Amino acid sequence: MSRGFLYSFALGMVVVIACYRIGARLDWFDAFWVGPCSFLLAAASIPFVFSRSNWTCIFVMLGAIPFAVISDAVYDFFMNRIDRNLLPLEIVFWWVITPIPSVIGYGLGRYFAPFLKTR
């Protein structure tokens, strides 16, 4: 049985890249609330998918942030010709705004998962 670490890593990367891409399309760069809300919902999904998951999944999600930011910056550099020289500050910014919503989301998922699972 899996504990959902790969799912958590992939989910963390997808959420960060999706927030960047959706923010670029809709001009939501000033709306920093999209990232924490997305991490809250993503973290809440982990206990529903993997019943044996534990709180380490949150650290795995947060560990995926640098990989996602770097991959999005590389994409922007080669495809859109945009240079993002504040890359380390972006990673720190994500690490500052997402841990609390992630913990809250995972806690809510752990609480509600037994009620919503069919036996």
TINU-984744 format. One record per atom (N, C-alpha, C, O): residue in three letters; residue number from 1; atom name; x negated, y, z negated. Coordinates in steps of 0.05 Angstrom, whole numbers, plus 5000, padded with zeros to 4 digits. Layout:
N
<loti ALA,NUM,CA,<X,Y,Z>>
...
END
This chain:
119
<loti MET,1,N,<4983,4976,5000>>
<loti MET,1,CA,<5000,5000,5000>>
<loti MET,1,C,<4982,5025,5000>>
<loti MET,1,O,<4962,5026,4986>>
<loti SER,2,N,<4990,5044,5015>>
<loti SER,2,CA,<4975,5069,5018>>
<loti SER,2,C,<4984,5089,4997>>
<loti SER,2,O,<5007,5089,4988>>
<loti ARG,3,N,<4965,5106,4990>>
<loti ARG,3,CA,<4971,5128,4972>>
<loti ARG,3,C,<4976,5154,4986>>
<loti ARG,3,O,<4982,5174,4973>>
<loti GLY,4,N,<4973,5155,5012>>
<loti GLY,4,CA,<4980,5178,5027>>
<loti GLY,4,C,<4959,5199,5031>>
<loti GLY,4,O,<4965,5223,5036>>
<loti PHE,5,N,<4933,5192,5027>>
<loti PHE,5,CA,<4912,5212,5030>>
<loti PHE,5,C,<4908,5221,5058>>
<loti PHE,5,O,<4905,5245,5063>>
<loti LEU,6,N,<4909,5203,5077>>
<loti LEU,6,CA,<4906,5211,5105>>
<loti LEU,6,C,<4930,5228,5114>>
<loti LEU,6,O,<4927,5248,5128>>
<loti TYR,7,N,<4954,5221,5105>>
<loti TYR,7,CA,<4978,5236,5111>>
<loti TYR,7,C,<4975,5264,5099>>
<loti TYR,7,O,<4982,5284,5112>>
<loti SER,8,N,<4965,5266,5075>>
<loti SER,8,CA,<4962,5292,5062>>
<loti SER,8,C,<4941,5309,5076>>
<loti SER,8,O,<4946,5333,5080>>
<loti PHE,9,N,<4919,5297,5085>>
<loti PHE,9,CA,<4899,5312,5099>>
<loti PHE,9,C,<4910,5323,5126>>
<loti PHE,9,O,<4907,5346,5133>>
<loti ALA,10,N,<4923,5305,5141>>
<loti ALA,10,CA,<4934,5313,5166>>
<loti ALA,10,C,<4956,5334,5163>>
<loti ALA,10,O,<4958,5353,5178>>
<loti LEU,11,N,<4972,5331,5142>>
<loti LEU,11,CA,<4994,5350,5137>>
<loti LEU,11,C,<4982,5377,5130>>
<loti LEU,11,O,<4993,5398,5138>>
<loti GLY,12,N,<4961,5378,5114>>
<loti GLY,12,CA,<4948,5403,5107>>
<loti GLY,12,C,<4937,5417,5132>>
<loti GLY,12,O,<4940,5442,5135>>
<loti MET,13,N,<4925,5402,5150>>
<loti MET,13,CA,<4915,5414,5174>>
<loti MET,13,C,<4937,5424,5192>>
<loti MET,13,O,<4936,5446,5203>>
<loti VAL,14,N,<4958,5408,5195>>
<loti VAL,14,CA,<4980,5416,5213>>
<loti VAL,14,C,<4994,5441,5202>>
<loti VAL,14,O,<5001,5458,5218>>
<loti VAL,15,N,<4998,5442,5176>>
<loti VAL,15,CA,<5012,5466,5165>>
<loti VAL,15,C,<4996,5491,5169>>
<loti VAL,15,O,<5007,5512,5177>>
<loti VAL,16,N,<4970,5490,5165>>
<loti VAL,16,CA,<4953,5514,5168>>
<loti VAL,16,C,<4953,5523,5198>>
<loti VAL,16,O,<4957,5546,5204>>
<loti ILE,17,N,<4948,5504,5216>>
<loti ILE,17,CA,<4947,5511,5244>>
<loti ILE,17,C,<4974,5520,5254>>
<loti ILE,17,O,<4976,5539,5270>>
<loti ALA,18,N,<4996,5507,5245>>
<loti ALA,18,CA,<5023,5516,5253>>
<loti ALA,18,C,<5029,5544,5243>>
<loti ALA,18,O,<5041,5560,5258>>
<loti CYS,19,N,<5020,5550,5219>>
<loti CYS,19,CA,<5025,5578,5209>>
<loti CYS,19,C,<5010,5598,5225>>
<loti CYS,19,O,<5020,5620,5231>>
<loti TYR,20,N,<4985,5592,5233>>
<loti TYR,20,CA,<4970,5610,5250>>
<loti TYR,20,C,<4983,5613,5278>>
<loti TYR,20,O,<4986,5636,5287>>
<loti ARG,21,N,<4991,5591,5290>>
<loti ARG,21,CA,<5002,5593,5317>>
<loti ARG,21,C,<5029,5606,5317>>
<loti ARG,21,O,<5035,5622,5334>>
<loti ILE,22,N,<5046,5598,5298>>
<loti ILE,22,CA,<5073,5611,5297>>
<loti ILE,22,C,<5071,5640,5290>>
<loti ILE,22,O,<5085,5657,5300>>
<loti GLY,23,N,<5052,5646,5271>>
<loti GLY,23,CA,<5048,5674,5264>>
<loti GLY,23,C,<5038,5691,5288>>
<loti GLY,23,O,<5046,5714,5290>>
<loti ALA,24,N,<5022,5679,5304>>
<loti ALA,24,CA,<5012,5693,5328>>
<loti ALA,24,C,<5034,5698,5348>>
<loti ALA,24,O,<5035,5719,5361>>
<loti ARG,25,N,<5051,5678,5352>>
<loti ARG,25,CA,<5073,5681,5371>>
<loti ARG,25,C,<5094,5701,5362>>
<loti ARG,25,O,<5105,5717,5378>>
<loti LEU,26,N,<5100,5702,5336>>
<loti LEU,26,CA,<5122,5718,5326>>
<loti LEU,26,C,<5113,5744,5313>>
<loti LEU,26,O,<5129,5758,5301>>
<loti ASP,27,N,<5087,5750,5315>>
<loti ASP,27,CA,<5075,5774,5301>>
<loti ASP,27,C,<5082,5774,5271>>
<loti ASP,27,O,<5090,5795,5261>>
<loti TRP,28,N,<5077,5752,5258>>
<loti TRP,28,CA,<5082,5749,5229>>
<loti TRP,28,C,<5056,5751,5214>>
<loti TRP,28,O,<5054,5739,5192>>
<loti PHE,29,N,<5036,5765,5223>>
<loti PHE,29,CA,<5010,5765,5209>>
<loti PHE,29,C,<5012,5779,5182>>
<loti PHE,29,O,<4996,5774,5165>>
<loti ASP,30,N,<5032,5797,5179>>
<loti ASP,30,CA,<5035,5810,5153>>
<loti ASP,30,C,<5052,5794,5134>>
<loti ASP,30,O,<5054,5801,5111>>
<loti ALA,31,N,<5064,5773,5143>>
<loti ALA,31,CA,<5082,5756,5126>>
<loti ALA,31,C,<5066,5732,5115>>
<loti ALA,31,O,<5067,5710,5126>>
<loti PHE,32,N,<5051,5737,5094>>
<loti PHE,32,CA,<5034,5716,5083>>
<loti PHE,32,C,<5050,5695,5067>>
<loti PHE,32,O,<5039,5676,5058>>
<loti TRP,33,N,<5076,5700,5064>>
<loti TRP,33,CA,<5092,5681,5049>>
<loti TRP,33,C,<5099,5656,5064>>
<loti TRP,33,O,<5107,5636,5053>>
<loti VAL,34,N,<5094,5656,5091>>
<loti VAL,34,CA,<5100,5633,5107>>
<loti VAL,34,C,<5082,5609,5099>>
<loti VAL,34,O,<5092,5586,5098>>
<loti GLY,35,N,<5057,5614,5094>>
<loti GLY,35,CA,<5038,5593,5087>>
<loti GLY,35,C,<5045,5579,5061>>
<loti GLY,35,O,<5047,5555,5060>>
<loti PRO,36,N,<5049,5594,5039>>
<loti PRO,36,CA,<5056,5581,5014>>
<loti PRO,36,C,<5083,5566,5015>>
<loti PRO,36,O,<5085,5544,5004>>
<loti CYS,37,N,<5102,5577,5029>>
<loti CYS,37,CA,<5128,5563,5032>>
<loti CYS,37,C,<5125,5537,5048>>
<loti CYS,37,O,<5137,5517,5041>>
<loti SER,38,N,<5108,5538,5068>>
<loti SER,38,CA,<5103,5514,5084>>
<loti SER,38,C,<5088,5493,5068>>
<loti SER,38,O,<5094,5469,5070>>
<loti PHE,39,N,<5069,5501,5051>>
<loti PHE,39,CA,<5055,5482,5034>>
<loti PHE,39,C,<5073,5471,5013>>
<loti PHE,39,O,<5071,5447,5006>>
<loti LEU,40,N,<5092,5486,5003>>
<loti LEU,40,CA,<5111,5476,4983>>
<loti LEU,40,C,<5128,5454,4996>>
<loti LEU,40,O,<5131,5433,4984>>
<loti LEU,41,N,<5138,5459,5020>>
<loti LEU,41,CA,<5155,5438,5033>>
<loti LEU,41,C,<5138,5414,5041>>
<loti LEU,41,O,<5148,5391,5039>>
<loti ALA,42,N,<5114,5419,5050>>
<loti ALA,42,CA,<5097,5396,5059>>
<loti ALA,42,C,<5089,5379,5035>>
<loti ALA,42,O,<5090,5354,5036>>
<loti ALA,43,N,<5082,5391,5012>>
<loti ALA,43,CA,<5075,5376,4988>>
<loti ALA,43,C,<5099,5361,4977>>
<loti ALA,43,O,<5096,5340,4966>>
<loti ALA,44,N,<5123,5372,4980>>
<loti ALA,44,CA,<5147,5359,4970>>
<loti ALA,44,C,<5153,5334,4987>>
<loti ALA,44,O,<5167,5316,4977>>
<loti SER,45,N,<5143,5333,5012>>
<loti SER,45,CA,<5149,5310,5028>>
<loti SER,45,C,<5131,5285,5022>>
<loti SER,45,O,<5139,5263,5028>>
<loti ILE,46,N,<5109,5290,5009>>
<loti ILE,46,CA,<5090,5268,5003>>
<loti ILE,46,C,<5103,5246,4986>>
<loti ILE,46,O,<5101,5222,4994>>
<loti PRO,47,N,<5115,5251,4964>>
<loti PRO,47,CA,<5127,5229,4948>>
<loti PRO,47,C,<5150,5215,4962>>
<loti PRO,47,O,<5155,5192,4955>>
<loti PHE,48,N,<5163,5228,4980>>
<loti PHE,48,CA,<5184,5214,4995>>
<loti PHE,48,C,<5173,5194,5014>>
<loti PHE,48,O,<5185,5172,5018>>
<loti VAL,49,N,<5150,5200,5026>>
<loti VAL,49,CA,<5139,5182,5046>>
<loti VAL,49,C,<5122,5160,5033>>
<loti VAL,49,O,<5123,5137,5041>>
<loti PHE,50,N,<5107,5168,5012>>
<loti PHE,50,CA,<5090,5149,4998>>
<loti PHE,50,C,<5097,5148,4968>>
<loti PHE,50,O,<5091,5167,4953>>
<loti SER,51,N,<5110,5127,4960>>
<loti SER,51,CA,<5120,5126,4932>>
<loti SER,51,C,<5097,5122,4912>>
<loti SER,51,O,<5099,5128,4889>>
<loti ARG,52,N,<5074,5111,4922>>
<loti ARG,52,CA,<5051,5106,4904>>
<loti ARG,52,C,<5032,5130,4904>>
<loti ARG,52,O,<5009,5127,4894>>
<loti SER,53,N,<5039,5152,4915>>
<loti SER,53,CA,<5021,5175,4917>>
<loti SER,53,C,<5017,5187,4889>>
<loti SER,53,O,<5033,5183,4871>>
<loti ASN,54,N,<4994,5201,4885>>
<loti ASN,54,CA,<4990,5215,4860>>
<loti ASN,54,C,<4981,5243,4866>>
<loti ASN,54,O,<4980,5252,4889>>
<loti TRP,55,N,<4974,5257,4844>>
<loti TRP,55,CA,<4968,5286,4847>>
<loti TRP,55,C,<4943,5291,4863>>
<loti TRP,55,O,<4938,5314,4871>>
<loti THR,56,N,<4927,5271,4868>>
<loti THR,56,CA,<4902,5275,4884>>
<loti THR,56,C,<4909,5284,4912>>
<loti THR,56,O,<4893,5297,4925>>
<loti CYS,57,N,<4933,5277,4921>>
<loti CYS,57,CA,<4941,5286,4948>>
<loti CYS,57,C,<4941,5316,4951>>
<loti CYS,57,O,<4936,5326,4973>>
<loti ILE,58,N,<4946,5330,4930>>
<loti ILE,58,CA,<4946,5360,4931>>
<loti ILE,58,C,<4917,5369,4937>>
<loti ILE,58,O,<4913,5387,4953>>
<loti PHE,59,N,<4897,5357,4923>>
<loti PHE,59,CA,<4869,5364,4928>>
<loti PHE,59,C,<4861,5357,4957>>
<loti PHE,59,O,<4845,5372,4969>>
<loti VAL,60,N,<4872,5335,4967>>
<loti VAL,60,CA,<4866,5327,4994>>
<loti VAL,60,C,<4878,5348,5014>>
<loti VAL,60,O,<4865,5355,5034>>
<loti MET,61,N,<4902,5357,5009>>
<loti MET,61,CA,<4914,5377,5025>>
<loti MET,61,C,<4898,5403,5025>>
<loti MET,61,O,<4893,5415,5046>>
<loti LEU,62,N,<4889,5411,5001>>
<loti LEU,62,CA,<4873,5435,4999>>
<loti LEU,62,C,<4845,5432,5012>>
<loti LEU,62,O,<4834,5451,5022>>
<loti GLY,63,N,<4835,5407,5012>>
<loti GLY,63,CA,<4810,5402,5025>>
<loti GLY,63,C,<4811,5403,5055>>
<loti GLY,63,O,<4791,5406,5068>>
<loti ALA,64,N,<4835,5400,5066>>
<loti ALA,64,CA,<4839,5401,5095>>
<loti ALA,64,C,<4839,5430,5105>>
<loti ALA,64,O,<4836,5435,5129>>
<loti ILE,65,N,<4842,5449,5087>>
<loti ILE,65,CA,<4844,5477,5095>>
<loti ILE,65,C,<4820,5487,5111>>
<loti ILE,65,O,<4823,5499,5132>>
<loti PRO,66,N,<4795,5482,5101>>
<loti PRO,66,CA,<4772,5492,5117>>
<loti PRO,66,C,<4770,5480,5144>>
<loti PRO,66,O,<4763,5493,5164>>
<loti PHE,67,N,<4777,5454,5147>>
<loti PHE,67,CA,<4776,5441,5173>>
<loti PHE,67,C,<4797,5454,5192>>
<loti PHE,67,O,<4791,5457,5216>>
<loti ALA,68,N,<4820,5460,5181>>
<loti ALA,68,CA,<4841,5472,5198>>
<loti ALA,68,C,<4834,5500,5206>>
<loti ALA,68,O,<4838,5508,5229>>
<loti VAL,69,N,<4824,5516,5188>>
<loti VAL,69,CA,<4817,5543,5194>>
<loti VAL,69,C,<4794,5544,5215>>
<loti VAL,69,O,<4795,5560,5233>>
<loti ILE,70,N,<4774,5527,5211>>
<loti ILE,70,CA,<4752,5526,5230>>
<loti ILE,70,C,<4761,5517,5257>>
<loti ILE,70,O,<4752,5528,5277>>
<loti SER,71,N,<4778,5496,5258>>
<loti SER,71,CA,<4787,5487,5284>>
<loti SER,71,C,<4804,5508,5298>>
<loti SER,71,O,<4803,5511,5322>>
<loti ASP,72,N,<4820,5523,5283>>
<loti ASP,72,CA,<4836,5544,5295>>
<loti ASP,72,C,<4819,5567,5304>>
<loti ASP,72,O,<4824,5579,5325>>
<loti ALA,73,N,<4798,5573,5289>>
<loti ALA,73,CA,<4779,5594,5298>>
<loti ALA,73,C,<4764,5586,5323>>
<loti ALA,73,O,<4759,5603,5340>>
<loti VAL,74,N,<4756,5561,5325>>
<loti VAL,74,CA,<4742,5552,5349>>
<loti VAL,74,C,<4761,5553,5373>>
<loti VAL,74,O,<4753,5561,5395>>
<loti TYR,75,N,<4786,5545,5368>>
<loti TYR,75,CA,<4806,5547,5390>>
<loti TYR,75,C,<4810,5576,5399>>
<loti TYR,75,O,<4810,5582,5423>>
<loti ASP,76,N,<4812,5594,5380>>
<loti ASP,76,CA,<4815,5622,5387>>
<loti ASP,76,C,<4791,5633,5402>>
<loti ASP,76,O,<4793,5649,5420>>
<loti PHE,77,N,<4767,5624,5394>>
<loti PHE,77,CA,<4743,5634,5406>>
<loti PHE,77,C,<4741,5625,5435>>
<loti PHE,77,O,<4734,5641,5453>>
<loti PHE,78,N,<4746,5600,5440>>
<loti PHE,78,CA,<4743,5589,5468>>
<loti PHE,78,C,<4767,5594,5486>>
<loti PHE,78,O,<4764,5598,5510>>
<loti MET,79,N,<4791,5593,5475>>
<loti MET,79,CA,<4815,5595,5492>>
<loti MET,79,C,<4825,5624,5494>>
<loti MET,79,O,<4834,5632,5515>>
<loti ASN,80,N,<4825,5638,5472>>
<loti ASN,80,CA,<4837,5665,5472>>
<loti ASN,80,C,<4816,5687,5471>>
<loti ASN,80,O,<4824,5711,5472>>
<loti ARG,81,N,<4791,5680,5469>>
<loti ARG,81,CA,<4769,5700,5468>>
<loti ARG,81,C,<4772,5719,5444>>
<loti ARG,81,O,<4768,5743,5447>>
<loti ILE,82,N,<4780,5708,5421>>
<loti ILE,82,CA,<4783,5723,5397>>
<loti ILE,82,C,<4761,5714,5377>>
<loti ILE,82,O,<4759,5690,5371>>
<loti ASP,83,N,<4746,5733,5367>>
<loti ASP,83,CA,<4725,5726,5348>>
<loti ASP,83,C,<4735,5732,5320>>
<loti ASP,83,O,<4743,5755,5314>>
<loti ARG,84,N,<4735,5712,5303>>
<loti ARG,84,CA,<4745,5715,5276>>
<loti ARG,84,C,<4721,5713,5257>>
<loti ARG,84,O,<4713,5691,5248>>
<loti ASN,85,N,<4709,5736,5251>>
<loti ASN,85,CA,<4685,5736,5235>>
<loti ASN,85,C,<4690,5735,5205>>
<loti ASN,85,O,<4671,5732,5189>>
<loti LEU,86,N,<4715,5737,5197>>
<loti LEU,86,CA,<4722,5735,5168>>
<loti LEU,86,C,<4731,5707,5161>>
<loti LEU,86,O,<4748,5703,5144>>
<loti LEU,87,N,<4720,5688,5175>>
<loti LEU,87,CA,<4728,5660,5171>>
<loti LEU,87,C,<4726,5650,5142>>
<loti LEU,87,O,<4745,5638,5132>>
<loti PRO,88,N,<4704,5655,5128>>
<loti PRO,88,CA,<4703,5646,5100>>
<loti PRO,88,C,<4724,5659,5082>>
<loti PRO,88,O,<4734,5646,5064>>
<loti LEU,89,N,<4730,5684,5088>>
<loti LEU,89,CA,<4751,5697,5072>>
<loti LEU,89,C,<4779,5686,5077>>
<loti LEU,89,O,<4796,5685,5060>>
<loti GLU,90,N,<4783,5677,5102>>
<loti GLU,90,CA,<4809,5664,5108>>
<loti GLU,90,C,<4812,5638,5092>>
<loti GLU,90,O,<4833,5632,5082>>
<loti ILE,91,N,<4790,5623,5090>>
<loti ILE,91,CA,<4791,5598,5075>>
<loti ILE,91,C,<4797,5603,5046>>
<loti ILE,91,O,<4813,5590,5033>>
<loti VAL,92,N,<4783,5623,5034>>
<loti VAL,92,CA,<4787,5630,5006>>
<loti VAL,92,C,<4816,5641,5002>>
<loti VAL,92,O,<4829,5634,4982>>
<loti PHE,93,N,<4826,5656,5021>>
<loti PHE,93,CA,<4853,5666,5020>>
<loti PHE,93,C,<4873,5643,5019>>
<loti PHE,93,O,<4892,5643,5002>>
<loti TRP,94,N,<4870,5623,5036>>
<loti TRP,94,CA,<4888,5600,5036>>
<loti TRP,94,C,<4886,5585,5009>>
<loti TRP,94,O,<4906,5576,4998>>
<loti TRP,95,N,<4861,5583,4999>>
<loti TRP,95,CA,<4857,5569,4973>>
<loti TRP,95,C,<4869,5584,4950>>
<loti TRP,95,O,<4875,5572,4930>>
<loti VAL,96,N,<4872,5610,4952>>
<loti VAL,96,CA,<4884,5626,4931>>
<loti VAL,96,C,<4914,5625,4931>>
<loti VAL,96,O,<4927,5623,4910>>
<loti ILE,97,N,<4926,5626,4955>>
<loti ILE,97,CA,<4955,5628,4956>>
<loti ILE,97,C,<4970,5601,4957>>
<loti ILE,97,O,<4994,5601,4953>>
<loti THR,98,N,<4956,5579,4962>>
<loti THR,98,CA,<4971,5554,4966>>
<loti THR,98,C,<4971,5534,4943>>
<loti THR,98,O,<4988,5516,4943>>
<loti PRO,99,N,<4952,5534,4924>>
<loti PRO,99,CA,<4953,5513,4904>>
<loti PRO,99,C,<4978,5512,4887>>
<loti PRO,99,O,<4989,5491,4882>>
<loti ILE,100,N,<4987,5535,4878>>
<loti ILE,100,CA,<5011,5535,4860>>
<loti ILE,100,C,<5036,5526,4875>>
<loti ILE,100,O,<5051,5509,4864>>
<loti PRO,101,N,<5042,5536,4899>>
<loti PRO,101,CA,<5065,5525,4914>>
<loti PRO,101,C,<5062,5495,4920>>
<loti PRO,101,O,<5082,5480,4920>>
<loti SER,102,N,<5037,5486,4925>>
<loti SER,102,CA,<5033,5457,4930>>
<loti SER,102,C,<5039,5440,4906>>
<loti SER,102,O,<5052,5420,4908>>
<loti VAL,103,N,<5030,5449,4883>>
<loti VAL,103,CA,<5036,5434,4858>>
<loti VAL,103,C,<5065,5434,4852>>
<loti VAL,103,O,<5077,5414,4844>>
<loti ILE,104,N,<5078,5457,4855>>
<loti ILE,104,CA,<5107,5459,4850>>
<loti ILE,104,C,<5122,5441,4870>>
<loti ILE,104,O,<5141,5426,4862>>
<loti GLY,105,N,<5115,5441,4895>>
<loti GLY,105,CA,<5128,5425,4915>>
<loti GLY,105,C,<5124,5395,4909>>
<loti GLY,105,O,<5143,5379,4912>>
<loti TYR,106,N,<5100,5387,4902>>
<loti TYR,106,CA,<5095,5359,4896>>
<loti TYR,106,C,<5110,5350,4871>>
<loti TYR,106,O,<5121,5328,4870>>
<loti GLY,107,N,<5112,5368,4851>>
<loti GLY,107,CA,<5127,5362,4827>>
<loti GLY,107,C,<5157,5358,4833>>
<loti GLY,107,O,<5170,5340,4823>>
<loti LEU,108,N,<5167,5376,4850>>
<loti LEU,108,CA,<5195,5373,4858>>
<loti LEU,108,C,<5200,5347,4874>>
<loti LEU,108,O,<5220,5334,4870>>
<loti GLY,109,N,<5181,5341,4891>>
<loti GLY,109,CA,<5183,5316,4907>>
<loti GLY,109,C,<5182,5292,4889>>
<loti GLY,109,O,<5197,5273,4893>>
<loti ARG,110,N,<5165,5292,4869>>
<loti ARG,110,CA,<5163,5269,4850>>
<loti ARG,110,C,<5188,5267,4833>>
<loti ARG,110,O,<5197,5245,4827>>
<loti TYR,111,N,<5201,5289,4827>>
<loti TYR,111,CA,<5225,5289,4811>>
<loti TYR,111,C,<5249,5278,4827>>
<loti TYR,111,O,<5264,5262,4817>>
<loti PHE,112,N,<5252,5288,4852>>
<loti PHE,112,CA,<5275,5281,4867>>
<loti PHE,112,C,<5273,5256,4884>>
<loti PHE,112,O,<5293,5246,4894>>
<loti ALA,113,N,<5249,5247,4889>>
<loti ALA,113,CA,<5245,5223,4906>>
<loti ALA,113,C,<5260,5198,4895>>
<loti ALA,113,O,<5272,5184,4912>>
<loti PRO,114,N,<5259,5192,4869>>
<loti PRO,114,CA,<5274,5168,4861>>
<loti PRO,114,C,<5304,5170,4864>>
<loti PRO,114,O,<5318,5150,4868>>
<loti PHE,115,N,<5315,5195,4863>>
<loti PHE,115,CA,<5344,5198,4866>>
<loti PHE,115,C,<5353,5195,4895>>
<loti PHE,115,O,<5375,5186,4900>>
<loti LEU,116,N,<5336,5202,4914>>
<loti LEU,116,CA,<5344,5202,4942>>
<loti LEU,116,C,<5336,5177,4957>>
<loti LEU,116,O,<5345,5173,4980>>
<loti LYS,117,N,<5319,5161,4946>>
<loti LYS,117,CA,<5311,5136,4959>>
<loti LYS,117,C,<5333,5115,4956>>
<loti LYS,117,O,<5345,5112,4935>>
<loti THR,118,N,<5338,5101,4978>>
<loti THR,118,CA,<5357,5079,4977>>
<loti THR,118,C,<5343,5054,4969>>
<loti THR,118,O,<5320,5049,4978>>
<loti ARG,119,N,<5356,5038,4955>>
<loti ARG,119,CA,<5343,5013,4946>>
<loti ARG,119,C,<5354,4989,4961>>
<loti ARG,119,O,<5346,4967,4957>>
END
